[in-house]
Amino acid sequence: MAHKAGFVNIIGNPNVGKSTLMNAFVGEKLSIITSKAQTTRHRILGIVNGDDFQVILSDTPGIIKPAYELQSSMMDFVKSAFEDADVLLYMVEIGEKALKDEGFFKKIQNSKIPVLLLLNKIDTSDQEKLEEQMQYWQEQLPNAEIHPISALENFNVTEVFNRILELLPEAPPYYPKDQMTDKPERFFVNETIREKILLNYKKEIPYSVEVETEEFLEDEDIIRIRSVIMVERDTQKGIIIGHKGSAIKKVGVEARKDLEKFFAKQVHIELYVKVNKNWRSNSQQLKRFGYNG
């Protein structure tokens, strides 16, 4: 039986459900999901393996016009998603009219590879609105196949996956068949902690934060983790810690619960906060955190 393998890259504006879809395909929580924009900062691969296929899914940051160095680096991840895709999933939500960057939209219009336009969140719409939207996108992107879905409700997700399999080229697997992602364990620790910060703090705080795991020690029955939360200013450090350490303790407890599920093992986690002034605009710091190259 012929083996199929290829790269399927998910792009779209912030908050359209890219990470929810990726996690639905993979069956694991690889990408963090919150209701806040710009939750995904990296390009994260999720690998789905079958006897005769390997689908390498790529979740990318939501498309924005960059305001500082970190955001420019995030958009570089999106650019790279155009370069190596075998199938492009362009995700929009009901009511949306265009990408936040015209250049990217033109790339989709002129794409030589198959484009599946996924009209997401149809569970929030009625039939009339849905038909109107499908017609609109058919005119905008005549080269795309349109699939209405609800990533959250898992509606039409299997059908889209089966269509992806039809479109993939015949190829041997690119990764070992037991591998689920290209990221190391520490990456998921960092992302889980960052998700809890996005959920528990308001305004600019979550966007000023980066997490670095300095220690990840795995024994037979427990994983011991020490992670540092980086902020840009002293005032942010106080907010992250909270009154008598209550805020950071809550983040630690919530992250530990998720990580115990993810690793299927007991987890002990220690969190610290450090000020790393203006790290989002410092290319050396960004490189250190896995951005910019």
Steps between C-alpha positions, in 0.01 A plus 500: 500500500640842404604723790399867503674776694511876493482838670160657565527857621222690676489878456251775578428806713538484880228314691333321208554156656827379344633347823163339581500334157858381529432345841182337362701341217783383725278390789735667750532851636815617325403864438378720781151640460356812659247761391780758475662594171859402418501198732718298260847651459691215338442265213403172666496168318249230587557163335213261426613149406312213337621175344511656155525873575676771698337842516727773636274782615635842570325752724624855439454834678195705396580745222551857622685813394811483724546778755828380655782250446325201659199543271727527193655170600153348543414607143822335376354169625192568286714578193684170542163320508441606139837367390477133594127421491354213297150614599404841639211534746378859500272542798239775527206546731143593416479876433866546416590676175878496451842430646666769710785504247421546131832351388418167665151503345648548151729202566195286573322626187803411288580174677610212277433247774151382607323748729217389729309799634352395835203713599508451876256562787194413288331392825462874572325569167176430312462336158437827313813666638703187430392486134574870457849451649574199283408697188715796614808282548443314176525836321806610702687172460380308195806273535391376845272217610262625768412284800266627776618366838479544874841410648363536853199273439708264279254551213638402156852466644532134398374580150764772461770262625395236246516761224853594613602134470368492142707808411830391658780373275637149522810516719672314783453639854708806590502425875508179707151350514475528879578873501214743563676836472834663417518687830683383816328446835622832640317684221166356618580587861571862394185519289278351773625757753455778242143386434417529870647852503285594199194371683573653841637847425352795312613764254863511389643261763465170305657653188803620696573153632730224378559175690827309518530157662843474662456154645306195382596190697304185433503207743295184471199640684546882506619789284665792679479831317649841572382778270565872483234749392668795325333841507610832353454730803525492881132597537402194293702276731285610795179437308610150394590406859182653648410563864714270718577292190136403444491574124813306406391212724172474304693488171724225640208287622310529168812431291590196715154345447525536122859373487413193710235416238739571211789292638278244681725535803521691828652847455668731750538855370685804638444842344719810525463848348785702348508838328652484152468858376340548154568139395231524228709755309841342561606270215756315718238422764251396231752255353552354844125438530482330160382791286682675214659224312 
